[in-house]
Amino acid sequence: MEGRVKAAVDGMDMAEFHGMLNQVMAEHLGAIQVLGYLLGALAGLILVFI
């Protein structure tokens, strides 16, 4: 399995590989950022009312 993944990545154009990684990271990091905003707002509201 590891050999097939390595061969597939080695066979890709480097710009294509970076574009694919950036797309995946943007999706996941965006979700993490929104979740962080929501948790921060919730914590702030709790601290204001306690």
Jmol script that loads the backbone (N, CA, C; Angstrom):
load data "model"
ATOM      1  N   MET A   1       0.832  -1.195   0.000  1.00  0.00           N
ATOM      2  CA  MET A   1       0.000   0.000   0.000  1.00  0.00           C
ATOM      3  C   MET A   1       0.878   1.260   0.000  1.00  0.00           C
ATOM      4  N   GLU A   2       1.883   1.290   0.873  1.00  0.00           N
ATOM      5  CA  GLU A   2       2.749   2.462   0.966  1.00  0.00           C
ATOM      6  C   GLU A   2       3.470   2.715  -0.351  1.00  0.00           C
ATOM      7  N   GLY A   3       3.890   1.661  -1.002  1.00  0.00           N
ATOM      8  CA  GLY A   3       4.601   1.803  -2.269  1.00  0.00           C
ATOM      9  C   GLY A   3       3.726   2.386  -3.361  1.00  0.00           C
ATOM     10  N   ARG A   4       2.447   2.007  -3.370  1.00  0.00           N
ATOM     11  CA  ARG A   4       1.532   2.536  -4.386  1.00  0.00           C
ATOM     12  C   ARG A   4       1.274   4.019  -4.180  1.00  0.00           C
ATOM     13  N   VAL A   5       1.123   4.427  -2.918  1.00  0.00           N
ATOM     14  CA  VAL A   5       0.886   5.849  -2.630  1.00  0.00           C
ATOM     15  C   VAL A   5       2.108   6.664  -3.024  1.00  0.00           C
ATOM     16  N   LYS A   6       3.292   6.172  -2.640  1.00  0.00           N
ATOM     17  CA  LYS A   6       4.526   6.878  -2.975  1.00  0.00           C
ATOM     18  C   LYS A   6       4.691   6.990  -4.486  1.00  0.00           C
ATOM     19  N   ALA A   7       4.397   5.921  -5.203  1.00  0.00           N
ATOM     20  CA  ALA A   7       4.526   5.946  -6.655  1.00  0.00           C
ATOM     21  C   ALA A   7       3.529   6.925  -7.276  1.00  0.00           C
ATOM     22  N   ALA A   8       2.306   6.978  -6.734  1.00  0.00           N
ATOM     23  CA  ALA A   8       1.291   7.889  -7.260  1.00  0.00           C
ATOM     24  C   ALA A   8       1.697   9.345  -7.029  1.00  0.00           C
ATOM     25  N   VAL A   9       2.220   9.645  -5.834  1.00  0.00           N
ATOM     26  CA  VAL A   9       2.634  11.011  -5.518  1.00  0.00           C
ATOM     27  C   VAL A   9       3.848  11.394  -6.351  1.00  0.00           C
ATOM     28  N   ASP A  10       4.797  10.473  -6.492  1.00  0.00           N
ATOM     29  CA  ASP A  10       5.989  10.754  -7.293  1.00  0.00           C
ATOM     30  C   ASP A  10       5.638  10.997  -8.756  1.00  0.00           C
ATOM     31  N   GLY A  11       4.583  10.364  -9.246  1.00  0.00           N
ATOM     32  CA  GLY A  11       4.181  10.518 -10.637  1.00  0.00           C
ATOM     33  C   GLY A  11       3.385  11.775 -10.920  1.00  0.00           C
ATOM     34  N   MET A  12       2.935  12.468  -9.870  1.00  0.00           N
ATOM     35  CA  MET A  12       2.124  13.673 -10.055  1.00  0.00           C
ATOM     36  C   MET A  12       2.993  14.885 -10.374  1.00  0.00           C
ATOM     37  N   ASP A  13       2.385  15.823 -11.050  1.00  0.00           N
ATOM     38  CA  ASP A  13       3.011  17.124 -11.250  1.00  0.00           C
ATOM     39  C   ASP A  13       2.994  17.846  -9.899  1.00  0.00           C
ATOM     40  N   MET A  14       4.095  18.474  -9.526  1.00  0.00           N
ATOM     41  CA  MET A  14       4.211  19.093  -8.206  1.00  0.00           C
ATOM     42  C   MET A  14       3.174  20.196  -8.004  1.00  0.00           C
ATOM     43  N   ALA A  15       2.869  20.971  -9.019  1.00  0.00           N
ATOM     44  CA  ALA A  15       1.855  22.029  -8.905  1.00  0.00           C
ATOM     45  C   ALA A  15       0.477  21.419  -8.661  1.00  0.00           C
ATOM     46  N   GLU A  16       0.188  20.317  -9.330  1.00  0.00           N
ATOM     47  CA  GLU A  16      -1.097  19.625  -9.151  1.00  0.00           C
ATOM     48  C   GLU A  16      -1.207  19.092  -7.721  1.00  0.00           C
ATOM     49  N   PHE A  17      -0.120  18.526  -7.216  1.00  0.00           N
ATOM     50  CA  PHE A  17      -0.099  17.973  -5.861  1.00  0.00           C
ATOM     51  C   PHE A  17      -0.310  19.077  -4.824  1.00  0.00           C
ATOM     52  N   HIS A  18       0.364  20.206  -4.985  1.00  0.00           N
ATOM     53  CA  HIS A  18       0.203  21.329  -4.055  1.00  0.00           C
ATOM     54  C   HIS A  18      -1.217  21.885  -4.117  1.00  0.00           C
ATOM     55  N   GLY A  19      -1.780  21.970  -5.295  1.00  0.00           N
ATOM     56  CA  GLY A  19      -3.156  22.447  -5.431  1.00  0.00           C
ATOM     57  C   GLY A  19      -4.140  21.543  -4.714  1.00  0.00           C
ATOM     58  N   MET A  20      -3.929  20.238  -4.839  1.00  0.00           N
ATOM     59  CA  MET A  20      -4.802  19.274  -4.178  1.00  0.00           C
ATOM     60  C   MET A  20      -4.679  19.405  -2.660  1.00  0.00           C
ATOM     61  N   LEU A  21      -3.461  19.527  -2.162  1.00  0.00           N
ATOM     62  CA  LEU A  21      -3.258  19.688  -0.715  1.00  0.00           C
ATOM     63  C   LEU A  21      -3.883  20.979  -0.206  1.00  0.00           C
ATOM     64  N   ASN A  22      -3.709  22.059  -0.933  1.00  0.00           N
ATOM     65  CA  ASN A  22      -4.278  23.348  -0.517  1.00  0.00           C
ATOM     66  C   ASN A  22      -5.800  23.296  -0.457  1.00  0.00           C
ATOM     67  N   GLN A  23      -6.403  22.602  -1.402  1.00  0.00           N
ATOM     68  CA  GLN A  23      -7.865  22.484  -1.419  1.00  0.00           C
ATOM     69  C   GLN A  23      -8.361  21.719  -0.193  1.00  0.00           C
ATOM     70  N   VAL A  24      -7.723  20.620   0.126  1.00  0.00           N
ATOM     71  CA  VAL A  24      -8.129  19.812   1.282  1.00  0.00           C
ATOM     72  C   VAL A  24      -7.902  20.590   2.576  1.00  0.00           C
ATOM     73  N   MET A  25      -6.754  21.252   2.689  1.00  0.00           N
ATOM     74  CA  MET A  25      -6.458  22.013   3.907  1.00  0.00           C
ATOM     75  C   MET A  25      -7.421  23.174   4.081  1.00  0.00           C
ATOM     76  N   ALA A  26      -7.791  23.842   3.008  1.00  0.00           N
ATOM     77  CA  ALA A  26      -8.707  24.977   3.105  1.00  0.00           C
ATOM     78  C   ALA A  26     -10.060  24.539   3.645  1.00  0.00           C
ATOM     79  N   GLU A  27     -10.539  23.397   3.193  1.00  0.00           N
ATOM     80  CA  GLU A  27     -11.833  22.899   3.666  1.00  0.00           C
ATOM     81  C   GLU A  27     -11.785  22.602   5.160  1.00  0.00           C
ATOM     82  N   HIS A  28     -10.765  21.882   5.594  1.00  0.00           N
ATOM     83  CA  HIS A  28     -10.701  21.460   6.990  1.00  0.00           C
ATOM     84  C   HIS A  28     -10.320  22.611   7.921  1.00  0.00           C
ATOM     85  N   LEU A  29      -9.395  23.443   7.515  1.00  0.00           N
ATOM     86  CA  LEU A  29      -9.001  24.550   8.376  1.00  0.00           C
ATOM     87  C   LEU A  29     -10.122  25.579   8.505  1.00  0.00           C
ATOM     88  N   GLY A  30     -10.907  25.742   7.463  1.00  0.00           N
ATOM     89  CA  GLY A  30     -12.054  26.646   7.545  1.00  0.00           C
ATOM     90  C   GLY A  30     -13.068  26.160   8.565  1.00  0.00           C
ATOM     91  N   ALA A  31     -13.330  24.859   8.570  1.00  0.00           N
ATOM     92  CA  ALA A  31     -14.269  24.287   9.534  1.00  0.00           C
ATOM     93  C   ALA A  31     -13.731  24.422  10.954  1.00  0.00           C
ATOM     94  N   ILE A  32     -12.452  24.193  11.146  1.00  0.00           N
ATOM     95  CA  ILE A  32     -11.843  24.321  12.471  1.00  0.00           C
ATOM     96  C   ILE A  32     -11.906  25.772  12.939  1.00  0.00           C
ATOM     97  N   GLN A  33     -11.679  26.715  12.040  1.00  0.00           N
ATOM     98  CA  GLN A  33     -11.714  28.135  12.396  1.00  0.00           C
ATOM     99  C   GLN A  33     -13.126  28.551  12.823  1.00  0.00           C
ATOM    100  N   VAL A  34     -14.134  28.128  12.101  1.00  0.00           N
ATOM    101  CA  VAL A  34     -15.516  28.475  12.452  1.00  0.00           C
ATOM    102  C   VAL A  34     -15.883  27.860  13.800  1.00  0.00           C
ATOM    103  N   LEU A  35     -15.476  26.612  14.012  1.00  0.00           N
ATOM    104  CA  LEU A  35     -15.749  25.965  15.296  1.00  0.00           C
ATOM    105  C   LEU A  35     -15.058  26.713  16.432  1.00  0.00           C
ATOM    106  N   GLY A  36     -13.851  27.195  16.198  1.00  0.00           N
ATOM    107  CA  GLY A  36     -13.141  27.968  17.209  1.00  0.00           C
ATOM    108  C   GLY A  36     -13.857  29.265  17.539  1.00  0.00           C
ATOM    109  N   TYR A  37     -14.380  29.942  16.512  1.00  0.00           N
ATOM    110  CA  TYR A  37     -15.145  31.172  16.754  1.00  0.00           C
ATOM    111  C   TYR A  37     -16.377  30.890  17.616  1.00  0.00           C
ATOM    112  N   LEU A  38     -17.083  29.824  17.278  1.00  0.00           N
ATOM    113  CA  LEU A  38     -18.298  29.489  18.018  1.00  0.00           C
ATOM    114  C   LEU A  38     -17.988  29.127  19.468  1.00  0.00           C
ATOM    115  N   LEU A  39     -16.957  28.321  19.675  1.00  0.00           N
ATOM    116  CA  LEU A  39     -16.591  27.950  21.046  1.00  0.00           C
ATOM    117  C   LEU A  39     -16.098  29.162  21.829  1.00  0.00           C
ATOM    118  N   GLY A  40     -15.374  30.054  21.192  1.00  0.00           N
ATOM    119  CA  GLY A  40     -14.913  31.273  21.856  1.00  0.00           C
ATOM    120  C   GLY A  40     -16.069  32.165  22.245  1.00  0.00           C
ATOM    121  N   ALA A  41     -17.038  32.312  21.359  1.00  0.00           N
ATOM    122  CA  ALA A  41     -18.217  33.123  21.666  1.00  0.00           C
ATOM    123  C   ALA A  41     -19.014  32.515  22.816  1.00  0.00           C
ATOM    124  N   LEU A  42     -19.155  31.204  22.796  1.00  0.00           N
ATOM    125  CA  LEU A  42     -19.874  30.520  23.872  1.00  0.00           C
ATOM    126  C   LEU A  42     -19.159  30.707  25.208  1.00  0.00           C
ATOM    127  N   ALA A  43     -17.842  30.552  25.212  1.00  0.00           N
ATOM    128  CA  ALA A  43     -17.072  30.747  26.442  1.00  0.00           C
ATOM    129  C   ALA A  43     -17.186  32.192  26.919  1.00  0.00           C
ATOM    130  N   GLY A  44     -17.151  33.141  26.001  1.00  0.00           N
ATOM    131  CA  GLY A  44     -17.297  34.547  26.368  1.00  0.00           C
ATOM    132  C   GLY A  44     -18.649  34.838  26.990  1.00  0.00           C
ATOM    133  N   LEU A  45     -19.697  34.281  26.405  1.00  0.00           N
ATOM    134  CA  LEU A  45     -21.038  34.486  26.972  1.00  0.00           C
ATOM    135  C   LEU A  45     -21.164  33.877  28.360  1.00  0.00           C
ATOM    136  N   ILE A  46     -20.578  32.716  28.531  1.00  0.00           N
ATOM    137  CA  ILE A  46     -20.624  32.080  29.858  1.00  0.00           C
ATOM    138  C   ILE A  46     -19.895  32.943  30.878  1.00  0.00           C
ATOM    139  N   LEU A  47     -18.746  33.485  30.509  1.00  0.00           N
ATOM    140  CA  LEU A  47     -17.974  34.311  31.436  1.00  0.00           C
ATOM    141  C   LEU A  47     -18.694  35.619  31.756  1.00  0.00           C
ATOM    142  N   VAL A  48     -19.433  36.164  30.807  1.00  0.00           N
ATOM    143  CA  VAL A  48     -20.160  37.413  31.052  1.00  0.00           C
ATOM    144  C   VAL A  48     -21.294  37.201  32.046  1.00  0.00           C
ATOM    145  N   PHE A  49     -21.959  36.068  31.953  1.00  0.00           N
ATOM    146  CA  PHE A  49     -23.139  35.838  32.784  1.00  0.00           C
ATOM    147  C   PHE A  49     -22.834  35.121  34.088  1.00  0.00           C
ATOM    148  N   ILE A  50     -21.594  34.812  34.351  1.00  0.00           N
ATOM    149  CA  ILE A  50     -21.258  34.144  35.629  1.00  0.00           C
ATOM    150  C   ILE A  50     -20.691  35.157  36.596  1.00  0.00           C
TER     151      ILE A  50
END
end "model"
wireframe off; spacefill off
backbone 0.3
color backbone group
